[in-house]
Amino acid sequence: MPSHGSQSALGAGIRLGALWQATPGLDLGVSYKSRTRMGAFSGYKDEGMFVGIWVPSILSLGALLEARR
């Protein structure tokens, strides 16, 4: 497939996140990114790529445990 230089496409999705202190010394967090539909890259229509792509959703969890001094 030939190079088409820099290409761009539009897409839409959401990101949400929360962080809270569950107990003194323990913080918990969660974030979510929705599945995103990206439009087609206009420079690739000659290669038969008329459709856009889907970027998958992501769910992340995290914890921070602070050591006592």
Secondary structure, DSSP 8 states (H G I E B T S, - for coil): -----S----EE--EEEEEEEEETTEEEEEEEE--EEE---GGGGGGT--S-EEE--EEEEEEEE----
